[in-house]
Amino acid sequence: MNFSGLPAREGPLTMGQANMVRCVRTDPPEHMNYRVVRTLPAGVAVEEAVRRLVARHESLRTTFHGDVQRVHGSGEIALGPEADHTVRFDLEHELPLRVGVSGDQVTLVTTHSAADAAGLAVLLADWDDIAVGKPLDPVTAPQPVDVALAETSPAGRKRAEAALRYWDGALTRVPRSTLTVSVDDTGHEWRLPRLRVRSAGAARALARISARTGVSASAAVLAAYAALSGLRGGLPLTAVLSISANRFRPDLRSYVGPLAQDALVPVPVSASFEEVLAGVRGAALGAYQNSRFDADALIAVMERVQRDRGVFFARDLVFNDMSGAGRTGRPATSGDEVRAVWLPEATLPCRTALWVNRLHGELDLTLWSDPRVLPRQDTLRLGEGIAKILIAAGDGNVCDISEISGIVPVERDDSWVFSDGQWISLPEVTRLATDACGIPASVDKDLVCRVETPLTPAELHTECLRLLPGRMAATTPRHYVVAGSEGSGR
């Protein structure tokens, strides 16, 4: 179907668009595309409804060309009996909306470069109103080109630079991995089991926790997730990558475009959940305030820190609060019981992830976990443990999160060392160094590598860094002694 006569514009990419355009072009389409099915009321003119939707939201008629976004005043939207979400969008030549109509069902497919989850909720609310003929209020949120112009202003650039400084500081102190085991992530398909956890009692407890501590319900759930994961990992500090919707300003609440970027939340681990909550309150605020950044610049920062520390950061703990999308429905629980059921596997490139579906009326969570890292029984303990900790904390301090959850630190033998705030496997570091130089190397508990090789320490360190991604129990050696010469790896 065609549309025409709309305003045409162009401008720079927003930081959220730049981040998502890269992902849409490289990640599996199943991860990056949205597919939503709606029932059509009788008599709906689908083409006219789609025209009204794309006229209202410029992100649905935007293509991307290098550093430029182009909003089209006329164009064509794919419309047919089906709308395929398994095929990658061609962001330069295809508008980011496909529509399928079959009987009284309409399928809408779009992608993360056009909207994040909160923006998708706005799109769907508008579609539902259009379908039933309800008048729409004028759009008050800025369009993506407007957001891009604000971000490239002097004030916007200053905020982005501050965000990079925040990330630089946080990355130098958080562990590269919380759930550290000797597995190789290279080529892993990331099909993860999912556990759905529900508890009305936990939702009631969250309200009391927020009133007592000033910590939001979302941050309290994040705190429980991080505290239990950090306890299992045996760490004093862990980090959660929270997918931030960045909708703190009122004018962005109904924005349709990608604003979601990672917020890096360092979380101190303690047996006392009250202490964890106190630490999360400030940590979450700082993280979310610094979650809009130039993705390319952040990659450069991350690569430098990884090189300096000799690490490769894992996406161990990912948090995504989607409760703002307004999920409702009848609660499955009523008291303090915790109900957990397994869902089919799905693909997601991380070790574990906690999706918050609902916070009020009933706590509704989905926990994704890589069974190589967190076996099903441990996933069950973690998922149920989050709800149990919150229920207990609703009435006051929880002094022993291990007793309530049943989670204990993973046992590690003498082949593991704790260095730079993280657990490291000496056999894995030795294997890394051996593979890097092609002959057997030795690495002691101080992470000093000794080997007879024609490579210089700097060359050997560079090769170790090249081979490091995927080896999540290893870091590079801290120091090299080779062929009579020495050099530092970090």
LUMVEX-570926 format. One record per residue (C-alpha): x, y, z; residue number from 1. Coordinates in Angstrom, 3 decimals, padded with zeros to 6 digits. Last residue first. Layout:
residues N
X,Y,Z,NUM;
...
END
This chain:
residues 490
047.857,-004.675,032.256,490;
049.935,-007.355,030.586,489;
053.220,-006.222,032.079,488;
056.461,-007.143,030.438,487;
059.537,-009.246,031.021,486;
062.478,-010.403,028.954,485;
064.623,-013.541,029.291,484;
062.847,-015.551,026.657,483;
059.415,-014.665,028.011,482;
058.288,-013.503,031.464,481;
054.775,-012.056,031.180,480;
052.656,-010.227,033.774,479;
048.936,-009.998,034.581,478;
048.002,-012.993,032.487,477;
044.929,-012.499,030.306,476;
041.577,-013.270,031.872,475;
039.866,-016.627,031.857,474;
036.624,-018.221,033.038,473;
034.595,-016.642,030.203,472;
036.603,-017.902,027.285,471;
034.270,-016.478,024.604,470;
036.453,-013.499,023.780,469;
040.064,-014.134,024.964,468;
041.820,-015.170,021.753,467;
042.595,-011.639,020.562,466;
043.504,-010.508,024.061,465;
045.960,-013.381,024.407,464;
047.512,-012.411,021.052,463;
047.979,-008.814,022.186,462;
049.529,-009.998,025.442,461;
051.948,-012.225,023.554,460;
052.989,-009.353,021.289,459;
053.565,-007.041,024.262,458;
055.542,-009.697,026.126,457;
057.701,-010.218,023.018,456;
057.134,-013.344,020.967,455;
060.151,-015.592,020.348,454;
058.750,-017.998,022.944,453;
059.986,-019.704,026.092,452;
057.121,-019.312,028.540,451;
056.361,-017.887,031.948,450;
053.000,-016.254,032.681,449;
052.469,-014.404,035.953,448;
048.855,-014.572,037.085,447;
049.827,-014.222,040.768,446;
048.567,-017.785,041.232,445;
051.083,-019.042,038.660,444;
050.791,-019.336,034.874,443;
052.811,-021.841,032.833,442;
053.099,-021.960,029.054,441;
053.130,-024.894,026.658,440;
053.820,-023.943,023.006,439;
051.711,-022.176,020.364,438;
052.158,-018.663,021.788,437;
048.511,-017.661,022.137,436;
047.194,-021.197,022.597,435;
049.515,-021.712,025.565,434;
048.555,-018.334,027.051,433;
044.847,-019.160,026.806,432;
045.344,-022.681,028.171,431;
047.217,-021.261,031.155,430;
044.467,-018.711,031.739,429;
041.882,-021.526,031.591,428;
043.906,-023.706,033.966,427;
044.200,-020.732,036.361,426;
040.438,-020.139,036.456,425;
039.645,-016.555,037.481,424;
037.112,-015.278,040.003,423;
036.580,-011.526,040.068,422;
037.362,-008.356,042.020,421;
040.777,-007.789,040.457,420;
041.927,-011.235,041.623,419;
040.245,-014.231,043.206,418;
042.030,-017.423,042.196,417;
040.578,-020.724,041.001,416;
042.583,-023.956,040.572,415;
042.535,-024.355,044.339,414;
038.915,-025.559,044.273,413;
035.740,-023.538,043.880,412;
032.392,-024.241,045.533,411;
029.588,-022.045,044.199,410;
028.292,-019.719,046.885,409;
024.972,-020.691,048.480,408;
021.385,-020.194,047.342,407;
018.617,-021.661,049.507,406;
016.605,-018.481,049.073,405;
015.671,-017.663,052.673,404;
018.847,-019.006,054.283,403;
021.083,-017.423,051.638,402;
019.419,-014.018,051.978,401;
020.402,-013.901,055.636,400;
019.732,-010.628,057.428,399;
016.498,-009.647,055.713,398;
015.430,-006.283,057.088,397;
011.802,-005.389,057.558,396;
008.239,-006.502,056.806,395;
008.402,-006.287,053.019,394;
011.889,-007.774,053.104,393;
010.499,-011.291,053.585,392;
008.245,-010.995,050.547,391;
011.088,-009.484,048.521,390;
013.487,-012.276,049.449,389;
010.880,-014.918,048.554,388;
010.195,-013.355,045.141,387;
013.881,-013.257,044.200,386;
014.395,-016.744,045.660,385;
011.753,-018.230,043.373,384;
013.728,-017.171,040.320,383;
017.139,-017.924,041.817,382;
016.187,-021.303,043.277,381;
014.474,-022.324,040.035,380;
017.511,-021.254,038.028,379;
019.661,-023.337,040.379,378;
017.510,-026.400,039.670,377;
017.617,-025.650,035.951,376;
021.400,-025.420,035.787,375;
022.942,-021.917,035.772,374;
026.058,-021.578,033.623,373;
025.677,-024.400,031.125,372;
021.906,-024.113,031.672,371;
021.912,-020.575,030.187,370;
019.130,-018.759,032.002,369;
016.065,-016.668,031.170,368;
013.973,-015.533,034.138,367;
010.466,-014.250,033.401,366;
008.853,-012.215,036.161,365;
005.317,-011.375,037.276,364;
004.900,-009.643,040.630,363;
001.153,-009.405,041.144,362;
-001.167,-006.488,041.755,361;
001.608,-004.117,040.728,360;
005.025,-005.088,039.372,359;
004.314,-006.764,036.031,358;
006.327,-008.215,033.174,357;
009.797,-007.817,034.646,356;
012.238,-009.700,032.380,355;
015.270,-011.116,034.197,354;
018.146,-012.196,032.001,353;
020.831,-014.824,032.431,352;
023.913,-015.759,030.412,351;
023.167,-013.473,027.457,350;
022.380,-013.616,023.725,349;
018.625,-014.423,023.792,348;
016.924,-017.246,021.906,347;
013.838,-018.950,023.301,346;
013.188,-022.138,025.227,345;
009.621,-023.021,026.110,344;
008.258,-021.845,029.481,343;
008.826,-023.445,032.873,342;
006.424,-022.649,035.686,341;
006.953,-020.930,039.034,340;
004.318,-019.946,041.623,339;
005.353,-018.191,044.805,338;
002.837,-018.241,047.650,337;
002.467,-015.094,049.734,336;
-001.257,-014.869,049.052,335;
-003.246,-014.266,045.874,334;
-001.619,-015.993,042.942,333;
-002.373,-016.356,039.220,332;
-003.303,-012.692,038.949,331;
-006.003,-011.898,036.351,330;
-004.814,-009.768,033.510,329;
-002.745,-006.677,032.989,328;
000.413,-005.773,031.104,327;
000.745,-001.988,030.978,326;
003.865,-001.498,028.881,325;
005.365,000.049,032.022,324;
006.000,-003.451,033.359,323;
008.722,-003.973,030.765,322;
011.604,-003.822,033.230,321;
014.563,-005.474,031.515,320;
017.485,-006.736,033.554,319;
020.532,-008.495,032.121,318;
022.977,-010.358,034.368,317;
025.799,-012.292,032.715,316;
026.381,-010.267,029.556,315;
030.069,-011.105,029.707,314;
032.911,-008.586,029.686,313;
036.244,-009.667,028.211,312;
039.243,-009.121,030.447,311;
042.894,-008.058,030.349,310;
042.286,-005.058,032.600,309;
043.859,-002.500,030.223,308;
042.612,-004.267,027.084,307;
039.104,-004.649,028.446,306;
039.145,-001.012,029.537,305;
040.225,000.094,026.056,304;
037.622,-002.086,024.331,303;
034.892,-000.771,026.614,302;
035.796,002.842,025.945,301;
035.861,002.240,022.167,300;
032.505,000.447,022.358,299;
031.173,003.415,024.317,298;
032.244,005.814,021.562,297;
030.461,003.710,018.958,296;
027.305,003.575,021.118,295;
027.182,007.365,021.626,294;
025.488,007.601,024.979,293;
022.201,007.659,026.833,292;
022.356,005.479,029.949,291;
024.118,007.893,032.284,290;
021.188,009.083,034.398,289;
020.049,005.466,034.576,288;
023.344,004.349,036.078,287;
023.592,007.160,038.619,286;
020.069,006.551,039.898,285;
020.589,002.796,039.968,284;
023.755,003.081,042.028,283;
022.223,005.510,044.520,282;
019.303,003.259,045.443,281;
021.195,000.040,044.801,280;
023.544,000.512,047.740,279;
020.756,001.061,050.251,278;
018.845,-001.890,048.823,277;
021.891,-004.129,049.207,276;
022.300,-003.012,052.806,275;
018.644,-003.831,053.506,274;
019.183,-007.224,051.860,273;
021.725,-008.107,054.531,272;
023.844,-011.033,053.308,271;
025.683,-008.450,051.213,270;
026.559,-007.844,047.569,269;
027.299,-004.318,046.334,268;
025.489,-003.625,043.029,267;
027.113,-001.802,040.109,266;
024.332,-000.778,037.660,265;
025.357,-000.376,034.005,264;
022.430,001.156,032.089,263;
022.052,-000.305,028.633,262;
020.168,001.571,025.929,261;
016.451,001.956,025.230,260;
015.491,005.185,023.483,259;
014.366,003.634,020.214,258;
011.534,005.608,018.625,257;
007.938,006.433,019.414,256;
007.929,008.963,022.249,255;
004.919,008.742,024.584,254;
006.852,009.240,027.826,253;
009.431,011.488,026.135,252;
007.816,014.833,027.016,251;
007.610,013.780,030.669,250;
011.398,013.391,030.940,249;
012.468,010.095,032.532,248;
011.863,008.034,029.414,247;
015.321,006.506,029.062,246;
013.939,002.996,028.381,245;
016.858,001.490,030.268,244;
017.903,-002.067,029.541,243;
019.596,-002.851,032.836,242;
023.026,-004.416,032.605,241;
023.611,-005.634,036.138,240;
026.948,-005.564,037.902,239;
028.454,-007.431,040.823,238;
030.339,-006.499,043.933,237;
031.442,-008.581,046.940,236;
031.483,-011.752,044.808,235;
030.939,-015.428,045.646,234;
029.096,-016.210,042.397,233;
026.076,-017.602,044.219,232;
025.963,-014.532,046.456,231;
026.392,-012.257,043.425,230;
023.431,-013.917,041.716,229;
021.340,-013.594,044.873,228;
022.259,-009.934,045.362,227;
021.867,-009.033,041.684,226;
018.373,-010.460,041.301,225;
017.252,-009.068,044.674,224;
018.604,-005.611,043.808,223;
016.941,-005.641,040.370,222;
013.618,-006.424,042.061,221;
014.195,-003.518,044.464,220;
015.121,-001.245,041.542,219;
011.788,-001.966,039.845,218;
009.792,-001.381,043.026,217;
011.518,001.966,043.490,216;
013.859,002.423,046.440,215;
012.613,005.089,048.857,214;
013.399,002.765,051.754,213;
010.190,002.344,053.758,212;
007.582,003.295,051.143,211;
009.430,001.379,048.428,210;
009.745,-001.728,050.592,209;
006.054,-001.560,051.517,208;
004.978,-001.388,047.866,207;
007.385,-004.198,047.008,206;
005.841,-006.374,049.717,205;
002.430,-006.133,048.055,204;
003.959,-007.215,044.747,203;
005.810,-010.066,046.485,202;
002.559,-011.306,047.994,201;
000.918,-011.355,044.567,200;
003.596,-013.779,043.394,199;
004.532,-014.975,039.913,198;
007.665,-016.594,038.481,197;
008.020,-017.614,034.821,196;
011.120,-019.668,034.097,195;
012.721,-019.591,030.664,194;
015.105,-022.117,029.092,193;
017.723,-020.491,026.867,192;
018.685,-020.983,023.246,191;
021.885,-018.965,023.102,190;
023.342,-020.552,019.937,189;
026.931,-020.623,021.259,188;
029.511,-019.927,018.547,187;
032.186,-018.900,021.012,186;
030.703,-018.902,024.517,185;
033.350,-021.238,025.914,184;
032.574,-022.633,029.334,183;
034.611,-022.804,032.516,182;
032.222,-021.072,034.878,181;
031.843,-017.492,036.091,180;
028.311,-016.441,037.007,179;
029.286,-012.875,037.914,178;
031.522,-012.019,034.966,177;
033.810,-009.136,033.999,176;
033.771,-008.007,037.591,175;
032.946,-004.333,038.224,174;
035.776,-001.895,039.002,173;
037.210,-000.473,035.766,172;
033.871,-000.775,033.977,171;
032.239,001.625,036.422,170;
034.762,004.405,035.872,169;
034.671,004.217,032.073,168;
030.883,003.909,032.120,167;
030.546,007.129,034.123,166;
033.008,008.945,031.872,165;
031.021,007.821,028.840,164;
027.804,009.124,030.397,163;
029.427,012.495,031.076,162;
030.344,012.726,027.389,161;
026.730,012.034,026.436,160;
025.474,014.749,028.788,159;
027.923,017.279,027.319,158;
026.895,016.335,023.778,157;
023.263,017.023,024.621,156;
024.072,020.391,026.135,155;
026.110,021.414,023.086,154;
023.311,020.254,020.734,153;
023.721,016.872,019.039,152;
021.261,015.193,021.420,151;
018.646,017.890,020.883,150;
018.910,017.565,017.095,149;
018.589,013.795,017.381,148;
015.480,014.108,019.564,147;
013.845,016.351,016.967,146;
014.718,013.899,014.174,145;
013.189,011.101,016.287,144;
009.811,012.844,016.656,143;
009.088,014.830,019.792,142;
006.187,013.819,022.033,141;
003.003,015.900,021.917,140;
001.113,014.008,019.209,139;
-002.437,015.363,019.026,138;
-005.105,013.286,020.795,137;
-006.663,010.563,018.707,136;
-010.367,010.237,017.996,135;
-011.682,006.675,018.450,134;
-012.639,004.923,015.240,133;
-012.343,001.381,016.629,132;
-009.254,000.539,014.558,131;
-007.708,003.982,015.108,130;
-007.898,003.555,018.890,129;
-006.302,000.096,018.751,128;
-003.585,001.380,016.410,127;
-002.799,004.269,018.755,126;
-002.451,001.911,021.719,125;
-000.282,-000.339,019.557,124;
002.082,002.470,018.630,123;
002.364,003.649,022.236,122;
003.150,000.099,023.407,121;
005.766,-000.147,020.653,120;
007.415,002.996,022.019,119;
007.696,001.363,025.434,118;
009.183,-001.795,023.910,117;
011.687,000.160,021.789,116;
010.692,001.707,018.493,115;
011.678,002.128,014.841,114;
015.232,000.731,014.977,113;
013.895,-002.067,017.167,112;
011.739,-003.527,014.395,111;
008.220,-003.608,013.026,110;
005.693,-006.299,012.255,109;
001.926,-005.788,012.524,108;
-000.343,-008.783,011.958,107;
-004.036,-008.155,011.297,106;
-006.654,-010.797,012.013,105;
-010.297,-010.735,010.914,104;
-009.616,-012.832,007.826,103;
-005.915,-012.653,007.075,102;
-004.210,-009.273,006.903,101;
-000.444,-008.848,007.135,100;
001.295,-005.528,007.675,99;
005.017,-004.834,007.489,98;
006.574,-001.716,008.999,97;
010.161,-000.474,009.051,96;
010.256,001.163,005.603,95;
012.566,-000.749,003.290,94;
015.543,000.584,001.297,93;
018.156,001.616,003.842,92;
016.869,-000.361,006.824,91;
016.539,-003.622,004.899,90;
014.505,-005.385,007.571,89;
015.708,-008.884,008.470,88;
013.329,-011.726,007.691,87;
011.841,-013.771,010.546,86;
009.070,-011.249,011.249,85;
007.140,-012.067,008.058,84;
003.857,-010.224,007.556,83;
001.230,-012.411,005.860,82;
-001.835,-011.911,003.655,81;
-000.327,-008.775,002.128,80;
000.845,-005.273,002.986,79;
004.417,-003.961,002.664,78;
004.312,-000.198,003.211,77;
005.119,002.009,000.234,76;
006.343,005.579,000.092,75;
005.583,009.228,000.394,74;
006.694,011.945,002.808,73;
009.737,009.905,003.779,72;
011.764,010.581,006.921,71;
015.476,010.139,006.189,70;
017.918,009.310,008.955,69;
021.547,010.244,008.278,68;
024.786,008.852,009.708,67;
025.058,006.129,007.063,66;
021.711,006.043,005.272,65;
018.799,004.999,007.462,64;
015.142,004.836,006.441,63;
012.210,006.418,008.245,62;
008.511,005.952,007.522,61;
007.525,004.180,010.737,60;
009.754,006.473,012.849,59;
007.714,009.455,011.625,58;
004.725,008.501,013.764,57;
001.327,010.118,013.101,56;
001.307,009.837,009.332,55;
002.458,006.218,009.648,54;
-000.535,005.405,011.888,53;
-003.099,007.255,009.781,52;
-001.873,005.503,006.635,51;
-002.092,002.142,008.397,50;
-005.731,002.796,009.324,49;
-006.502,003.860,005.742,48;
-005.012,000.636,004.417,47;
-006.878,-001.482,006.971,46;
-010.355,-000.092,006.278,45;
-012.120,-001.458,009.356,44;
-015.659,-002.688,008.695,43;
-015.847,-005.247,011.470,42;
-013.258,-004.849,014.216,41;
-009.876,-006.350,013.348,40;
-008.301,-008.719,015.852,39;
-004.672,-007.864,016.583,38;
-001.445,-009.816,016.108,37;
001.915,-008.322,017.125,36;
005.352,-009.185,015.750,35;
008.400,-007.197,016.853,34;
011.738,-007.660,015.103,33;
015.187,-007.553,016.707,32;
015.703,-010.950,018.321,31;
013.925,-012.983,015.629,30;
015.857,-010.967,013.029,29;
019.141,-012.453,014.292,28;
021.637,-009.701,015.218,27;
023.793,-007.842,012.675,26;
021.748,-005.238,010.794,25;
019.122,-004.822,013.506,24;
021.891,-004.459,016.098,23;
023.728,-001.702,014.236,22;
020.480,000.150,013.578,21;
019.649,-000.255,017.276,20;
022.677,001.615,018.608,19;
022.502,004.344,015.980,18;
018.779,004.727,016.639,17;
019.269,005.090,020.384,16;
021.976,007.703,019.901,15;
019.653,009.607,017.593,14;
020.622,009.610,013.940,13;
021.340,012.888,012.171,12;
018.672,014.692,010.158,11;
016.110,014.283,007.427,10;
012.600,015.439,006.765,9;
009.608,014.767,004.508,8;
006.167,015.995,005.583,7;
003.290,013.777,004.382,6;
001.582,014.016,000.989,5;
001.852,010.334,000.109,4;
001.034,006.802,001.257,3;
001.129,003.559,-000.679,2;
000.000,000.000,000.000,1;
END
